[in-house]
Amino acid sequence: MHCKPHMMKPIVHPTQCCYNHTQSNTVVPHIHPQHATNINHQHFQHVHYYPQTQSSVNEASHQHFVSPGPGPMQGPGAGPMPGPGMGMGPY
């Protein structure tokens, strides 16, 4: 049995507009003996783009405590539990 593939709605991006400019010169001759030199100029504009991305980092830290007393956080031994990361570097 052949099933139809799942189709999502199309993603329509904004229309990108492009403009092409052309220019022409028309010479209207008048009967006067002359010499004309036509100089064609072409100008290039170099546009540089620098796309950027961003990212995020989420950090979390934890502390563990040991309480030898009968209830939560009671008794003389309550306090931070010694172990890796406690006074042993930047962690």
A tleap script that builds the chain and sets N, CA, C and O, in Angstrom:
source leaprc.protein.ff14SB
mol = sequence {
  NMET HIE CYS LYS PRO HIE MET MET LYS PRO
  ILE VAL HIE PRO THR GLN CYS CYS TYR ASN
  HIE THR GLN SER ASN THR VAL VAL PRO HIE
  ILE HIE PRO GLN HIE ALA THR ASN ILE ASN
  HIE GLN HIE PHE GLN HIE VAL HIE TYR TYR
  PRO GLN THR GLN SER SER VAL ASN GLU ALA
  SER HIE GLN HIE PHE VAL SER PRO GLY PRO
  GLY PRO MET GLN GLY PRO GLY ALA GLY PRO
  MET PRO GLY PRO GLY MET GLY MET GLY PRO
  CTYR
}
set mol.1.N position { 0.849 -1.178 0.000 }
set mol.1.CA position { 0.000 0.000 0.000 }
set mol.1.C position { 0.891 1.235 0.000 }
set mol.1.O position { 1.835 1.329 0.784 }
set mol.2.N position { 0.594 2.157 -0.858 }
set mol.2.CA position { 1.403 3.381 -0.992 }
set mol.2.C position { 0.654 4.539 -0.344 }
set mol.2.O position { -0.500 4.807 -0.679 }
set mol.3.N position { 1.316 5.225 0.586 }
set mol.3.CA position { 0.696 6.366 1.277 }
set mol.3.C position { 1.217 7.662 0.678 }
set mol.3.O position { 2.359 7.740 0.227 }
set mol.4.N position { 0.372 8.663 0.681 }
set mol.4.CA position { 0.795 9.979 0.211 }
set mol.4.C position { 1.813 10.568 1.182 }
set mol.4.O position { 1.691 10.369 2.391 }
set mol.5.N position { 2.810 11.283 0.681 }
set mol.5.CA position { 3.763 11.920 1.610 }
set mol.5.C position { 3.079 13.070 2.352 }
set mol.5.O position { 2.139 13.685 1.849 }
set mol.6.N position { 3.564 13.334 3.532 }
set mol.6.CA position { 3.050 14.466 4.313 }
set mol.6.C position { 3.531 15.752 3.674 }
set mol.6.O position { 4.716 15.896 3.375 }
set mol.7.N position { 2.637 16.670 3.468 }
set mol.7.CA position { 2.985 17.946 2.853 }
set mol.7.C position { 2.811 19.061 3.879 }
set mol.7.O position { 1.789 19.138 4.561 }
set mol.8.N position { 3.806 19.910 3.977 }
set mol.8.CA position { 3.720 21.074 4.850 }
set mol.8.C position { 3.301 22.271 4.026 }
set mol.8.O position { 3.371 22.245 2.798 }
set mol.9.N position { 2.867 23.314 4.700 }
set mol.9.CA position { 2.548 24.544 3.999 }
set mol.9.C position { 3.837 25.123 3.430 }
set mol.9.O position { 4.888 25.028 4.064 }
set mol.10.N position { 3.772 25.716 2.255 }
set mol.10.CA position { 5.002 26.285 1.686 }
set mol.10.C position { 5.471 27.495 2.478 }
set mol.10.O position { 4.670 28.230 3.054 }
set mol.11.N position { 6.754 27.681 2.495 }
set mol.11.CA position { 7.359 28.852 3.126 }
set mol.11.C position { 7.579 29.871 2.028 }
set mol.11.O position { 8.350 29.637 1.098 }
set mol.12.N position { 6.904 30.997 2.136 }
set mol.12.CA position { 7.006 32.032 1.116 }
set mol.12.C position { 7.898 33.142 1.653 }
set mol.12.O position { 7.567 33.793 2.644 }
set mol.13.N position { 9.011 33.348 1.003 }
set mol.13.CA position { 9.960 34.376 1.408 }
set mol.13.C position { 9.566 35.705 0.778 }
set mol.13.O position { 8.859 35.719 -0.229 }
set mol.14.N position { 10.007 36.823 1.348 }
set mol.14.CA position { 9.692 38.127 0.751 }
set mol.14.C position { 10.258 38.224 -0.659 }
set mol.14.O position { 11.315 37.670 -0.960 }
set mol.15.N position { 9.551 38.924 -1.498 }
set mol.15.CA position { 9.982 39.084 -2.878 }
set mol.15.C position { 11.264 39.895 -2.937 }
set mol.15.O position { 11.364 40.967 -2.340 }
set mol.16.N position { 12.224 39.380 -3.650 }
set mol.16.CA position { 13.479 40.104 -3.841 }
set mol.16.C position { 13.344 40.913 -5.127 }
set mol.16.O position { 13.154 40.353 -6.206 }
set mol.17.N position { 13.443 42.213 -5.004 }
set mol.17.CA position { 13.300 43.087 -6.159 }
set mol.17.C position { 14.671 43.372 -6.770 }
set mol.17.O position { 15.615 43.731 -6.066 }
set mol.18.N position { 14.762 43.211 -8.057 }
set mol.18.CA position { 15.991 43.491 -8.789 }
set mol.18.C position { 15.664 44.533 -9.849 }
set mol.18.O position { 14.635 44.440 -10.518 }
set mol.19.N position { 16.526 45.516 -10.002 }
set mol.19.CA position { 16.314 46.568 -10.976 }
set mol.19.C position { 17.467 46.569 -11.960 }
set mol.19.O position { 18.631 46.603 -11.561 }
set mol.20.N position { 17.152 46.533 -13.228 }
set mol.20.CA position { 18.156 46.614 -14.280 }
set mol.20.C position { 17.959 47.943 -14.999 }
set mol.20.O position { 16.916 48.184 -15.606 }
set mol.21.N position { 18.957 48.788 -14.925 }
set mol.21.CA position { 18.880 50.094 -15.565 }
set mol.21.C position { 19.685 50.059 -16.866 }
set mol.21.O position { 20.807 49.553 -16.900 }
set mol.22.N position { 19.113 50.590 -17.906 }
set mol.22.CA position { 19.844 50.753 -19.155 }
set mol.22.C position { 19.770 52.214 -19.553 }
set mol.22.O position { 18.820 52.920 -19.214 }
set mol.23.N position { 20.775 52.651 -20.270 }
set mol.23.CA position { 20.818 54.041 -20.686 }
set mol.23.C position { 21.325 54.083 -22.117 }
set mol.23.O position { 22.271 53.382 -22.476 }
set mol.24.N position { 20.702 54.888 -22.903 }
set mol.24.CA position { 21.188 55.071 -24.262 }
set mol.24.C position { 21.182 56.556 -24.583 }
set mol.24.O position { 20.334 57.313 -24.110 }
set mol.25.N position { 22.130 56.942 -25.382 }
set mol.25.CA position { 22.224 58.321 -25.829 }
set mol.25.C position { 21.855 58.368 -27.308 }
set mol.25.O position { 22.271 57.518 -28.095 }
set mol.26.N position { 21.084 59.354 -27.660 }
set mol.26.CA position { 20.709 59.539 -29.053 }
set mol.26.C position { 21.367 60.805 -29.564 }
set mol.26.O position { 21.216 61.882 -28.988 }
set mol.27.N position { 22.084 60.660 -30.629 }
set mol.27.CA position { 22.761 61.805 -31.225 }
set mol.27.C position { 21.889 62.316 -32.369 }
set mol.27.O position { 21.569 61.572 -33.296 }
set mol.28.N position { 21.512 63.575 -32.297 }
set mol.28.CA position { 20.721 64.205 -33.359 }
set mol.28.C position { 21.688 65.047 -34.191 }
set mol.28.O position { 22.162 66.085 -33.730 }
set mol.29.N position { 21.974 64.613 -35.386 }
set mol.29.CA position { 22.952 65.360 -36.187 }
set mol.29.C position { 22.353 66.632 -36.795 }
set mol.29.O position { 21.225 66.634 -37.288 }
set mol.30.N position { 23.119 67.684 -36.749 }
set mol.30.CA position { 22.821 68.934 -37.451 }
set mol.30.C position { 23.912 69.096 -38.499 }
set mol.30.O position { 25.043 68.656 -38.294 }
set mol.31.N position { 23.593 69.700 -39.571 }
set mol.31.CA position { 24.536 69.788 -40.670 }
set mol.31.C position { 25.546 70.887 -40.362 }
set mol.31.O position { 25.422 72.011 -40.849 }
set mol.32.N position { 26.525 70.562 -39.566 }
set mol.32.CA position { 27.666 71.409 -39.241 }
set mol.32.C position { 28.870 70.486 -39.289 }
set mol.32.O position { 28.889 69.487 -38.569 }
set mol.33.N position { 29.847 70.765 -40.081 }
set mol.33.CA position { 31.004 69.868 -40.126 }
set mol.33.C position { 31.693 69.827 -38.755 }
set mol.33.O position { 32.203 70.838 -38.273 }
set mol.34.N position { 31.698 68.669 -38.153 }
set mol.34.CA position { 32.302 68.465 -36.824 }
set mol.34.C position { 32.825 67.039 -36.733 }
set mol.34.O position { 32.510 66.173 -37.549 }
set mol.35.N position { 33.627 66.840 -35.715 }
set mol.35.CA position { 34.039 65.478 -35.366 }
set mol.35.C position { 33.632 65.242 -33.917 }
set mol.35.O position { 33.906 66.070 -33.048 }
set mol.36.N position { 32.988 64.128 -33.661 }
set mol.36.CA position { 32.553 63.790 -32.295 }
set mol.36.C position { 33.241 62.509 -31.852 }
set mol.36.O position { 33.279 61.529 -32.596 }
set mol.37.N position { 33.776 62.516 -30.662 }
set mol.37.CA position { 34.352 61.314 -30.059 }
set mol.37.C position { 33.419 60.880 -28.936 }
set mol.37.O position { 33.150 61.647 -28.011 }
set mol.38.N position { 32.930 59.649 -29.021 }
set mol.38.CA position { 32.045 59.112 -27.979 }
set mol.38.C position { 32.885 58.330 -26.986 }
set mol.38.O position { 33.602 57.403 -27.362 }
set mol.39.N position { 32.796 58.701 -25.728 }
set mol.39.CA position { 33.522 58.019 -24.657 }
set mol.39.C position { 32.487 57.306 -23.797 }
set mol.39.O position { 31.600 57.940 -23.226 }
set mol.40.N position { 32.602 55.998 -23.710 }
set mol.40.CA position { 31.677 55.198 -22.892 }
set mol.40.C position { 32.306 54.967 -21.527 }
set mol.40.O position { 33.448 54.518 -21.423 }
set mol.41.N position { 31.557 55.275 -20.494 }
set mol.41.CA position { 32.012 55.095 -19.115 }
set mol.41.C position { 31.217 53.946 -18.486 }
set mol.41.O position { 29.999 53.854 -18.637 }
set mol.42.N position { 31.921 53.100 -17.798 }
set mol.42.CA position { 31.255 52.040 -17.047 }
set mol.42.C position { 31.787 52.079 -15.629 }
set mol.42.O position { 32.998 52.068 -15.407 }
set mol.43.N position { 30.876 52.125 -14.672 }
set mol.43.CA position { 31.248 52.231 -13.258 }
set mol.43.C position { 30.805 50.956 -12.539 }
set mol.43.O position { 29.650 50.544 -12.649 }
set mol.44.N position { 31.724 50.340 -11.807 }
set mol.44.CA position { 31.410 49.143 -11.024 }
set mol.44.C position { 31.312 49.525 -9.559 }
set mol.44.O position { 32.205 50.179 -9.021 }
set mol.45.N position { 30.239 49.121 -8.921 }
set mol.45.CA position { 30.094 49.326 -7.480 }
set mol.45.C position { 30.195 47.959 -6.811 }
set mol.45.O position { 29.335 47.099 -7.002 }
set mol.46.N position { 31.234 47.773 -6.042 }
set mol.46.CA position { 31.448 46.505 -5.349 }
set mol.46.C position { 30.836 46.625 -3.950 }
set mol.46.O position { 31.278 47.430 -3.130 }
set mol.47.N position { 29.829 45.823 -3.702 }
set mol.47.CA position { 29.132 45.848 -2.417 }
set mol.47.C position { 29.518 44.578 -1.663 }
set mol.47.O position { 29.355 43.471 -2.175 }
set mol.48.N position { 30.028 44.745 -0.451 }
set mol.48.CA position { 30.453 43.624 0.373 }
set mol.48.C position { 29.421 43.396 1.474 }
set mol.48.O position { 28.939 44.345 2.093 }
set mol.49.N position { 29.092 42.143 1.709 }
set mol.49.CA position { 28.104 41.781 2.729 }
set mol.49.C position { 28.785 40.959 3.817 }
set mol.49.O position { 29.692 40.176 3.538 }
set mol.50.N position { 28.354 41.138 5.023 }
set mol.50.CA position { 28.915 40.424 6.163 }
set mol.50.C position { 27.777 39.812 6.980 }
set mol.50.O position { 27.409 40.367 8.015 }
set mol.51.N position { 27.212 38.687 6.546 }
set mol.51.CA position { 26.140 38.075 7.332 }
set mol.51.C position { 26.675 37.587 8.679 }
set mol.51.O position { 27.809 37.121 8.783 }
set mol.52.N position { 25.848 37.704 9.686 }
set mol.52.CA position { 26.256 37.312 11.031 }
set mol.52.C position { 25.222 36.361 11.619 }
set mol.52.O position { 24.045 36.398 11.260 }
set mol.53.N position { 25.675 35.526 12.509 }
set mol.53.CA position { 24.785 34.644 13.256 }
set mol.53.C position { 25.017 34.876 14.740 }
set mol.53.O position { 26.019 35.469 15.140 }
set mol.54.N position { 24.101 34.411 15.535 }
set mol.54.CA position { 24.224 34.531 16.988 }
set mol.54.C position { 23.919 33.184 17.616 }
set mol.54.O position { 23.205 32.363 17.040 }
set mol.55.N position { 24.464 32.969 18.790 }
set mol.55.CA position { 24.140 31.770 19.552 }
set mol.55.C position { 24.044 32.146 21.019 }
set mol.55.O position { 24.528 33.197 21.439 }
set mol.56.N position { 23.424 31.285 21.780 }
set mol.56.CA position { 23.257 31.509 23.220 }
set mol.56.C position { 23.766 30.290 23.971 }
set mol.56.O position { 23.693 29.165 23.478 }
set mol.57.N position { 24.279 30.528 25.159 }
set mol.57.CA position { 24.751 29.452 26.026 }
set mol.57.C position { 24.054 29.609 27.365 }
set mol.57.O position { 24.060 30.693 27.948 }
set mol.58.N position { 23.457 28.538 27.853 }
set mol.58.CA position { 22.829 28.540 29.172 }
set mol.58.C position { 23.721 27.745 30.119 }
set mol.58.O position { 24.129 26.625 29.811 }
set mol.59.N position { 24.019 28.335 31.269 }
set mol.59.CA position { 24.862 27.663 32.249 }
set mol.59.C position { 24.077 27.436 33.531 }
set mol.59.O position { 23.172 28.203 33.859 }
set mol.60.N position { 24.429 26.376 34.254 }
set mol.60.CA position { 23.800 26.081 35.539 }
set mol.60.C position { 24.883 25.612 36.499 }
set mol.60.O position { 25.891 25.040 36.082 }
set mol.61.N position { 24.669 25.858 37.782 }
set mol.61.CA position { 25.606 25.364 38.793 }
set mol.61.C position { 24.797 24.664 39.888 }
set mol.61.O position { 23.608 24.928 40.067 }
set mol.62.N position { 25.466 23.765 40.616 }
set mol.62.CA position { 24.798 22.978 41.648 }
set mol.62.C position { 25.665 22.961 42.906 }
set mol.62.O position { 26.892 23.028 42.835 }
set mol.63.N position { 25.002 22.869 44.056 }
set mol.63.CA position { 25.675 22.661 45.340 }
set mol.63.C position { 24.972 21.518 46.042 }
set mol.63.O position { 23.747 21.413 45.995 }
set mol.64.N position { 25.747 20.656 46.697 }
set mol.64.CA position { 25.184 19.545 47.456 }
set mol.64.C position { 25.580 19.728 48.925 }
set mol.64.O position { 26.702 20.133 49.231 }
set mol.65.N position { 24.653 19.428 49.816 }
set mol.65.CA position { 24.887 19.569 51.253 }
set mol.65.C position { 24.637 18.234 51.936 }
set mol.65.O position { 23.792 17.451 51.503 }
set mol.66.N position { 25.388 17.982 53.017 }
set mol.66.CA position { 25.216 16.762 53.818 }
set mol.66.C position { 24.735 17.179 55.197 }
set mol.66.O position { 25.317 18.065 55.823 }
set mol.67.N position { 23.694 16.553 55.660 }
set mol.67.CA position { 23.172 16.849 56.986 }
set mol.67.C position { 23.070 15.542 57.762 }
set mol.67.O position { 22.174 14.739 57.500 }
set mol.68.N position { 23.986 15.313 58.724 }
set mol.68.CA position { 23.953 14.045 59.480 }
set mol.68.C position { 22.893 14.051 60.585 }
set mol.68.O position { 22.680 13.017 61.219 }
set mol.69.N position { 22.239 15.152 60.832 }
set mol.69.CA position { 21.268 15.237 61.917 }
set mol.69.C position { 19.966 14.536 61.590 }
set mol.69.O position { 19.802 13.986 60.501 }
set mol.70.N position { 19.020 14.557 62.559 }
set mol.70.CA position { 17.761 13.837 62.400 }
set mol.70.C position { 16.820 14.459 61.356 }
set mol.70.O position { 15.962 13.751 60.828 }
set mol.71.N position { 16.948 15.736 61.047 }
set mol.71.CA position { 16.021 16.375 60.102 }
set mol.71.C position { 16.789 17.179 59.066 }
set mol.71.O position { 18.018 17.249 59.101 }
set mol.72.N position { 16.074 17.765 58.175 }
set mol.72.CA position { 16.746 18.553 57.138 }
set mol.72.C position { 17.496 19.738 57.728 }
set mol.72.O position { 16.933 20.544 58.468 }
set mol.73.N position { 18.771 19.827 57.389 }
set mol.73.CA position { 19.632 20.944 57.767 }
set mol.73.C position { 19.690 21.168 59.283 }
set mol.73.O position { 19.756 22.313 59.729 }
set mol.74.N position { 19.667 20.098 60.077 }
set mol.74.CA position { 19.798 20.235 61.520 }
set mol.74.C position { 21.060 19.522 61.972 }
set mol.74.O position { 21.501 18.559 61.344 }
set mol.75.N position { 21.607 19.977 63.009 }
set mol.75.CA position { 22.776 19.317 63.567 }
set mol.75.C position { 24.046 20.085 63.265 }
set mol.75.O position { 24.067 20.949 62.388 }
set mol.76.N position { 25.097 19.770 63.989 }
set mol.76.CA position { 26.339 20.517 63.866 }
set mol.76.C position { 27.083 20.257 62.562 }
set mol.76.O position { 27.937 21.066 62.199 }
set mol.77.N position { 26.810 19.183 61.842 }
set mol.77.CA position { 27.566 18.875 60.637 }
set mol.77.C position { 26.947 19.446 59.358 }
set mol.77.O position { 27.457 19.194 58.266 }
set mol.78.N position { 25.864 20.205 59.475 }
set mol.78.CA position { 25.199 20.712 58.273 }
set mol.78.C position { 26.083 21.739 57.581 }
set mol.78.O position { 26.677 22.594 58.237 }
set mol.79.N position { 26.168 21.658 56.282 }
set mol.79.CA position { 26.984 22.602 55.529 }
set mol.79.C position { 27.362 22.031 54.180 }
set mol.79.O position { 26.925 20.938 53.818 }
set mol.80.N position { 28.158 22.748 53.449 }
set mol.80.CA position { 28.554 22.261 52.119 }
set mol.80.C position { 29.349 20.973 52.192 }
set mol.80.O position { 30.175 20.802 53.088 }
set mol.81.N position { 29.109 20.074 51.267 }
set mol.81.CA position { 29.815 18.804 51.232 }
set mol.81.C position { 31.134 19.005 50.493 }
set mol.81.O position { 31.128 19.507 49.369 }
set mol.82.N position { 32.248 18.634 51.083 }
set mol.82.CA position { 33.521 18.782 50.381 }
set mol.82.C position { 33.588 17.825 49.198 }
set mol.82.O position { 33.036 16.725 49.238 }
set mol.83.N position { 34.263 18.258 48.160 }
set mol.83.CA position { 34.384 17.398 46.993 }
set mol.83.C position { 34.923 18.203 45.839 }
set mol.83.O position { 35.323 19.354 46.014 }
set mol.84.N position { 34.940 17.619 44.676 }
set mol.84.CA position { 35.473 18.292 43.495 }
set mol.84.C position { 34.739 19.609 43.220 }
set mol.84.O position { 33.513 19.672 43.303 }
set mol.85.N position { 35.467 20.610 42.908 }
set mol.85.CA position { 34.864 21.887 42.582 }
set mol.85.C position { 34.754 22.832 43.755 }
set mol.85.O position { 34.364 23.985 43.572 }
set mol.86.N position { 35.080 22.391 44.939 }
set mol.86.CA position { 34.972 23.281 46.097 }
set mol.86.C position { 36.367 23.716 46.500 }
set mol.86.O position { 37.073 23.000 47.210 }
set mol.87.N position { 36.756 24.891 46.043 }
set mol.87.CA position { 38.080 25.407 46.371 }
set mol.87.C position { 39.187 24.754 45.562 }
set mol.87.O position { 40.360 24.847 45.924 }
set mol.88.N position { 38.820 24.092 44.464 }
set mol.88.CA position { 39.827 23.378 43.679 }
set mol.88.C position { 39.856 23.922 42.256 }
set mol.88.O position { 39.839 23.136 41.309 }
set mol.89.N position { 39.899 25.219 42.077 }
set mol.89.CA position { 39.968 25.773 40.711 }
set mol.89.C position { 38.751 26.607 40.385 }
set mol.89.O position { 37.938 26.902 41.261 }
set mol.90.N position { 38.623 26.984 39.140 }
set mol.90.CA position { 37.558 27.912 38.761 }
set mol.90.C position { 36.218 27.245 38.493 }
set mol.90.O position { 35.319 27.925 37.996 }
set mol.91.N position { 36.022 25.987 38.779 }
set mol.91.CA position { 34.772 25.307 38.437 }
set mol.91.C position { 33.684 25.589 39.423 }
set mol.91.O position { 32.570 25.088 39.273 }
savepdb mol mol.pdb
quit
